[in-house]
Amino acid sequence: MIVVIDFGSQFNQLIARRVREHNVYCQVEPANIPIDRIKALNPKGIILSGGPSSIYEKDSPAVDKSLFDLGVPVLGICYGMHSMIHALGGEIRRAKKREYGFARLQIKSDSLLFKDMPSEFQCWMSHGDSAGTLPEGFEVTAATENTPIAAVAHPEKQFYGLQFHPEVEHSINGSLMIKHFLFDVCRCEKNWTMDSFSEGAIEQIKDAVKDKKVIMGLSGGVDSSVAATLIHKAIGKNLHCIFVDNGLLRHNEKTQLEKRLGNNLDMNIRFVDAAQTFLDALKGVTDPETKRKIIGNEFIKVFEAEARKIPGAAFLGQGTLYPDIIESKSAFGGPTSIIKSHHNVGGLPEKMQLKLIEPLQLLFKDEVRKLGLALGIHEDLVWRQPFPGPGLAIRIMGEITAKRLDILRQTDVILLEEIRKAGLYRKLWQSFAVLLPIKSVGVMGDKRTFAHCVAIRAVTSNDAMTADWARLPHDLLGKISNRMINEVEDINRVVYDITSKPPGTIEWE
């Protein structure tokens, strides 16, 4: 395995993804990980991530210096390179000129990381500090116009440092550099697959649960469905799933779930109709975070009431993924910022006294899809686009009402029908409609109208950490708009969202 040390960068999960793309297992650990813990993990290599701190600042994160005495190859990225250089006696100082964005990397000397690469290519920089003097045994292997020490190496000890970020797609050859570190430096083997993961996860669940019962909230999304299937394969009928219909679902969701999981995989699924309860709780509420918290709290109340009807439950299953953890709180105590709250992260009431089973918590969405296929889940469910836990509530700007939900459901059906007909459904990360809190004047049938406006949102992404707006064909957008306005009452205007993430988020709320 490879250990990634987390210095607080939101890119550290991209590092993990890049490693796993090469079928090598890795896991992220905090900067204050005890050295004995690293020894116990017995990694083939260690990657030090970037981070927002400056190494010379008070209380900046740092690893135990004895990490560099383990005889294990180390790759430091940005702040990780600074941490390594500083720990080994070199100097890091404020750069004369900060460097953010694209830069031309010039290779200065041979390095295993740059094997089979041109002498100059594009990389992605994001730093205000630079290396001044290097520790003994290190040499400069690459530079940019503004940064004379853009990459370093200590070939004898197999220590490597990159001032730029090879994990981001903007760095040409970045994935190849990580590949060289994994196989040419660390001598890793390609044995991380979803088949091997599922085998190990099933055994771990069996060992943890034994003959006890697990209850799980099932949403019908990819994450909870795959997690439930994994747990089901481990403990069979001792898994009891609860599907809470909160009235904020898309058209026909309950029926599809019942068919795909309940019938095809023979799962225990208890269906609960709580639509009115949620609508009453959301009456008059317009603030996005308040909506999320109300929905999360109501879900817990309903779920808890149903869970009490299942005697002997000792565990709670959840479909939590890495991005859920990152965007809700710092995954391992680092200084990453909270972007939005997730009702399935940290939302377990203490009085339920259940232990958590989160078999997907170290996986990314693309890995979850591969796992779902390996487990035999129907492709329609595996390739279902992500749907937020709070449902349509965060796709309706303003107050949630039964009528506004009905309008949004109708537009959503039309959008997804046309996206599928165009053969674009699997090529898009998400595509959905948003009901805006405004009305506008229109003309329909020679009459003046004053009706709702709908926004179409479609994005491409690999992991939802970043996303770009999809360049949908104009003819397709025109067809979707025409159908929505003609087929959905109270809609007279359709707009298309061309905002990427960042600066926006994928969902509107």
Buried (B, 14 or more C-beta within 10 A) or exposed (E): BBBBBBBBBBBBBBBBBBBBBBBBBBEBBBBBBEBEEBEEBEBBBBBBBBBBBBBEEEEBBBBBEEBBEBEBBBBBBBBBBBBBBBBBEBBBBEBEEBBEEBBEBBBBEEBBBBEEBEEEBBBBBBBEBBBBEBBEEBBBBBBBEBBBBBBBBBBEBBBBBBBBBBBBEBBBBBBBBBBBBBBEBBEBEEEBBBEEBBEEBBEEBBEBBEEEBBBBBBBBBBBBBBBBBBBBBBBEEBBBBBBBBBBBBBEEBBEBBBEBBBEEBEBBBBBBEBBEBBBEBBEEBBEBEEBBBBBBBBBBBBBBEBBEEBEEBBBBBBBBBBBBBBBBBBBBEBEBEEBBBBBBBEBBEEEBEBEEBBBBBBBBBBBBBBBBBBBEBBEEBBBBBBBBBBBBBBBBBEEBBEEBBBBBBBBBBBBBEBBEEBEBBEEBBBBBBBBBEEBEEBEEEEEEBEBBBBBBBBBBBBBBBBBEBBEBEEEBBEBBBEBBBEEBEBBBBBBBBEBBBEEBBBBBB
